[in-house]
Amino acid sequence: MKIVEEKVLSYLDSKRDEIIDFLGKLVRIPSVVGEELEAQKFMYNVFRDMGLEVEMWEPDVDVLRRHPAFFETTSFKKYGYRNRPNVIGRFRGEGGGNSLFLCGHIDVVSPEPINAWSYPPWSGIVVDGKMYGRGAADQKGGIASMTYALKSILDLGIKLKGNVLIGTTIEEEDGGIGGALAVVLKGYRADAAILTEPGGSRIGVASAGVLYFRVKVMGRTAHASRAHLGVNAIEKACTVYRALMELNRERQKRIRYEYAENEAPHMKGRATTINVGVIKGGDWPSTVAGWTELECRIGWPPGESISDVKREVETTIMEASKEDSWLRDHPPKIEWFGWSAEPSEQDVNHPIVKLVKGTAEEVLGERVVFAGGSAGLDTRHFILYGGIPAITFGPEGENTHGIDEYVNLDSVIKTSKVLALTLLRWCGVT
Amino acid sequence: MKIVEEKVLSYLDSKRDEIIDFLGKLVRIPSVVGEELEAQKFMYNVFRDMGLEVEMWEPDVDVLRRHPAFFETTSFKKYGYRNRPNVIGRFRGEGGGNSLFLCGHIDVVSPEPINAWSYPPWSGIVVDGKMYGRGAADQKGGIASMTYALKSILDLGIKLKGNVLIGTTIEEEDGGIGGALAVVLKGYRADAAILTEPGGSRIGVASAGVLYFRVKVMGRTAHASRAHLGVNAIEKACTVYRALMELNRERQKRIRYEYAENEAPHMKGRATTINVGVIKGGDWPSTVAGWTELECRIGWPPGESISDVKREVETTIMEASKEDSWLRDHPPKIEWFGWSAEPSEQDVNHPIVKLVKGTAEEVLGERVVFAGGSAGLDTRHFILYGGIPAITFGPEGENTHGIDEYVNLDSVIKTSKVLALTLLRWCGVT
């Protein structure tokens, strides 16, 4: 290891308390998707105080709408894009090096039910080397790591050759349309991007395809005392449910994907999933349910396109309907709504992947594996629509999206070290 | 037939246009359950103009709550009982005769979806001898018949021996707690009651037991990409649905009831029914549904008590849960809510039943049958809680609670004749 690298690592060790303090402040600014403004103002000031050129701008939905990956996100429908800026800091290198984009999403999912938490979700309390709070792991820990990776280099006066972009974006949890996609469409480019999603000793090299769909099943109403004259749409929805679960089992056998199965031992054979998350039907206990709707998500690893998957789901529901005398004549309607993400995969032979893997193994002292492909991530916007090689790498945490989310603070520091070394090695030093 | 009877019948024939005009006015006053005030003011004036002593009063919920048959009706929860009066007119006879209570409910169910109607539901338009409109059959037609039955006798100066009560009550469609039950608890009594629900050539002699219940099924949430770590409450609700339908089939084989099966040819073997009318579950397409609720109605003919039926439903759900490894440890919760009606049956050998049957067959010129027991009616309040023998008899109509409800106008006049003759024969004439 070079002397400059060792200086950066020991500088980061010396800044441990400051980094934890920074992360605590960020966790204590609630930034549930749609309400990202205060946290983004905070990040704007942080990047500005680091001496970066900083741009803070709201997404232009008219530009986004023209892009094939556009969909109206839930938070866009609720809030629009006013007061929901992205923040991008720019460091101009000395020239002659590779450029790198460090990026994290500022939005977090709802902490509800808050009463179920052991510690208040906006407290950022530290217990046994873990910081608890909504977003601590997903992914304000990663934002702290990347911010201090660059800051340590700047503080020490080390001159990078390549340019660096460092940004925090909105609504990743909703699909990143107004966040990462807007960033890419605004023209920000680099030779590679690292998104600091939580991962620990896993490098994320794939993003899942994701679709939401709604199945509307019609029945025929009748008074409950004459239920035999009606057709209960709840019963018919159970038929559709079974058909979707049968497809799920068949797909899980057929579609295997190493990186998704690497995510955890229990992910074996679970690279693709169909989930029926919401059901609503009928109007009154004494009326035969005349309608029922199912809201579903299908996720799948790279290998199938959105249109492949839509066709398979539609065919399955139509085939199941043919076997039911009522559904045959009253086929369910399928609506694709909300999340609509093509899967993407980063070639693991790309130099940035090899560099991060080697650097991470060096710092963490353990084997680092490639993972990903069960969840939709912002990496797809960089890869598919920006032509920017992109991976995820970030600190280790647990209970993301759940109760008592926490990030391991040692891991935050180690991640910062990996990212700092990556900056030095990728961008080069004069 | 006596001369006085013939006079009344021909008087009613001469009043046909006036009766139809009266019914049209009443249909044109919307009186969806909960919003009965304007129609009740109209009836108050009608009864007053007939020279009756009229009382118009709002139900006292504190009195009602102390009664074992009380439950909070849907419209009570929404509106309370302010501005929802019952109207009772009293005619004092000369003495020495039987007393009769003629009663109809003024409330109607919602006409939605209004756009589906061939004629506006509050128009009371007459086409081919039928008056169309929400409530035309259920049961403003019956109110017109009973009003003119008494009015014709009074107009002709005929002196009845027995007392007559004539009333219009609220919220029968919601269970009649603030209507018929409140009337009975206020102390109105007669030797018999005729409720003018639609029926044509059927005399209603039974009211169904009715219970609403909610089954809450818990699952375990998980992100959709890790659905295998969760337990989908929608799937478990389908299991409960199947168990309830299995119980329904078994009960329909076991429980036969002639009067309910008399209601229509298709009612054979359908005297009892279980309906799952509403389903709601889960929060988000990408989260495994952590909960699902079913809202159900069970109706049954006289023969079982409320507690018998509750026990059978609860046992069925618990037995089905034992066969499921998740439900065994997380048994569904069952809540009994809303409608809670004991079944009741009127002895068909009672003189009022024989009298109405004979009179109806005489006027209609066809065989009149006994029916009832698939729907909960206000008769139960009179029989069970007032000790008043009670039946339903009213004009013939179709599409009650549905689109294009209508009443047959010939039948309105004939019903008025049957009721007028019944008054003369039951109360006696000086």
Interface residues (C-beta under 8 A of the other chain):
Chain A: A208 V210 Y212 H223 A224 S225 R226 A227 H228 L229 N232 I234 E235 A237 C238 Y241 R242 M245 H266 M267 R270 T273 I274 N275 V276 G277 V278 I279 K280 G281 G282 D283 W284 P285 S286 T287 V288 A289 T292 L294 E295 C296 R297 G299 G338 W339 S374 A375 H401
Chain B: A208 V210 Y212 H223 A224 S225 R226 A227 H228 L229 N232 I234 E235 A237 C238 Y241 R242 M245 H266 M267 R270 T273 I274 N275 V276 G277 V278 I279 K280 G281 G282 D283 W284 P285 S286 T287 V288 A289 T292 L294 E295 C296 R297 G299 G338 W339 S374 A375 H401
